[in-house]
């Protein structure tokens, strides 16, 4: 059974920000919240299991995306002139 939170803000704090403590800036918190927080007639819940949470969080890891872009840009810089 999921915990019910009175507000979306509290649900985000408890279900997303607390598990990501120390790395919050590396994640798109709103995008994660849109995927895992549900509004019910009683409040807000996060009905996902921990494995699903971490999978979704990894999909919205901004540091991973930034690293991938940097690697791509570096690869392009090192291509021969004819390939550009």
C-alpha positions as MATLAB code, in Angstrom:
seq = 'XXXXXXXXXXXXXXXXXXXXXXXXXXXXXXXXXXXXXXXXXXXXXXXXXXXXXXXXXXXXXXXXXXXXXXXXXXXXXXXXXXXX';
ca = [
       0.000    0.000    0.000;
       1.306    3.449   -0.956;
       1.579    6.365    1.419;
      -0.883    9.171    0.664;
       0.435   12.738    0.733;
      -1.708   15.851    1.130;
       0.048   17.833   -1.612;
       2.044   17.066   -4.747;
       4.938   19.066   -3.299;
       5.116   16.834   -0.235;
       4.833   13.723   -2.432;
       7.737   14.950   -4.573;
       9.804   15.709   -1.487;
       9.230   12.314    0.122;
       9.095   10.032   -2.919;
      11.703   11.653   -5.167;
      13.923   14.261   -3.530;
      14.691   12.285   -0.374;
      15.888    9.169   -2.250;
      17.996   11.387   -4.535;
      19.578   13.385   -1.695;
      22.932   14.742   -2.756;
      22.181   14.343   -6.462;
      18.877   16.190   -6.896;
      20.388   18.666   -9.373;
      21.331   15.743  -11.642;
      17.687   14.805  -12.265;
      14.612   16.281  -13.935;
      12.430   16.106  -10.819;
       9.230   17.280  -12.522;
       9.574   14.689  -15.282;
      10.033   11.940  -12.699;
       7.047   13.245  -10.721;
       4.866   13.250  -13.834;
       5.632    9.556  -14.268;
       5.353    8.290  -10.697;
       3.016   10.547   -8.713;
      -0.700   10.017   -9.072;
      -3.529   12.184   -7.791;
      -6.355   10.315   -6.087;
      -9.488   11.479   -4.337;
      -7.556   11.242   -1.050;
      -4.342   12.988   -2.083;
      -1.162   12.075   -3.948;
       0.470    8.655   -4.075;
       3.567    7.093   -5.557;
       2.501    3.550   -6.415;
       5.798    2.432   -7.979;
       8.181   -0.122   -6.524;
      11.803    0.908   -5.815;
      13.172   -0.860   -8.925;
      10.686    0.978  -11.129;
      11.494    4.288   -9.405;
      15.215    3.898  -10.099;
      14.565    2.906  -13.715;
      12.437    6.012  -14.249;
      14.948    8.191  -12.417;
      17.750    6.893  -14.643;
      15.715    7.888  -17.694;
      15.652   11.468  -16.372;
      19.269   11.647  -15.214;
      20.480   14.952  -16.633;
      24.121   14.218  -15.833;
      23.959   11.034  -17.937;
      22.382   12.980  -20.797;
      25.027   15.692  -20.517;
      27.768   13.050  -20.582;
      26.294   11.416  -23.692;
      26.091   14.776  -25.489;
      29.682   15.607  -24.537;
      30.893   12.247  -25.855;
      28.951   12.731  -29.102;
      30.339   16.238  -29.599;
      33.846   14.983  -28.943;
      33.390   12.182  -31.487;
      32.223   14.682  -34.109;
      35.250   16.914  -33.499;
      37.574   13.997  -34.226;
      35.978   12.931  -37.503;
      37.922   13.404  -40.716;
      37.066   16.569  -42.675;
      35.332   14.567  -45.419;
      32.874   13.093  -42.869;
      31.695   16.446  -41.529;
];
